[in-house]
Amino acid sequence: MLIVIDPVARRVDGESVRIARDVLCAGADDARVCLLEPDRPGSMARALARRGERRVVVVGDDRALLWAVRLLHGRGELDERPLGVVPVGPAPTVAVARSLGVPPDPVRASRAVLHGPTRPVDALEDDAGELVLGVLGIPAPAPRTVPPPRSWWRPARRPELPAPPAQRLRVEADGKVLADLDHPVRQVSLSAEDGLAAVVVRPGSGAPAVVARAKRVTVSGPGFSYRADAGDRGPERVRTWRARPGAMRLSLPAVRAGRV
């Protein structure tokens, strides 16, 4: 076992990192700990290249998890051995790991790595070779603005984000047109489910959403942005995603009586 510890996790919540390291090292005789170097992008790549036959366990936030996934996928080794994850960081920074079923508690997550079953995880792969583990949304949400300071006589109000404007997109699922340029859409979402890409297209006119499942989805238009795994990308004029069943294997807690 190669325990890769992200330096951001050590800075944000060093106690959780220590707990995860102690539990993992106590449960695995062959555990080796690798502390990644701050501001050294190549440190993760070097650690994975030297791991030999050891399975990788990432201790950190979604950024560290996705970093490891991209590197292993690029090396063609993502599905060779199960991947372990111990999420460390504020809830928004570990949302992808939690959506995959990884417990937020460092002790439970570490025990799942040691004793939990291995389950296949589906993903989406775009035409540039990058994987998407969570939900992909078009367009990327507008950035939040910082509210002005409240006066002592006026209660604070949470700023409301404007609804994304409808845009002209063409959405095709296995060659079937779900939306075309002559009818603007408000939102498109994609996710990997049961070996296929689940597509939801919400028209800008308020008509019912169009839902489909496909092996391959192509979105094109005059320029669109999207959010995938908490990162914003684009603008793009055309992008294709295909379903990747069992793109990787993840150690997760056993499911008992309908609960994790």
C-alpha positions, 0 to 999 in steps of 0.5 A: 500500500502506498499512502499518498498524503497531499500537503494541502490536507496536512495544512487544512486538517493535520489531525485527520491526516494523522488519524488516517495515516495511523489507522492505515499503517496499523492495518497494512504491514506493507504500508509506505507513506509518501508526503507530497511536496508543496508547489511540486506538481511532479511529486505525485507523478514520481510517487505513482511511477515508483509504487511498484505493485502497491495499491494507491491510497490518496489522503486529501481533497478532490483535487488530490483524488482527481490528480491521481486518477488523471495520472493513473488513467494517462498511464493506462493503470487506473483499473489495474488495482483498487484505489483508496481514498480518505477525504480530508478538507471542508465539505465542498472540497470533498464533494466528489469523493463523497458522491462516490460513497466514500465516508467523510470520517477519516477512521471510517474511510481508512477502515473501508480502504483496509476491509471494505469491498472493491466496487467498479466506478463508472465514468465519462471520458471526453474526446481529449481523454479526461475522465469525469467522475461526478456530474457534469453541468452545462453551463458552468455556474456563474461565480458568486459575488461577495455581498456588501457589508450589512448595516447594523439596522438591516439584516443580511440577505444571501445574494441570489444567483441569476438563472443561467441564460438559455443558449443555443446548443445541439445535443446528440445521444448515440446520434439521436438529436435531443436539442438543436440550435433553433431551440435554446436550452437552459441546462444540460447535465451528464453523469455516468450511471449503470454503464451509460451516460445519463443525459438531462436537457432542460429547455429554455422555454420551460417545457419538460426536460428531455431525458436519455441514456446513451453510450456517447453524447456530443454537445456543440454550439457557438461556445459553451462552458461546463463544470466537471468534478468541481472544475470549470472548463471551456469555452468549447465549440464541440465536445464528446463524452462516452461512457466508461463502465468500470473505469476504476475500482474503489474501496468502499464500505460494505452495505448492510441493511440498506445503509452504508 
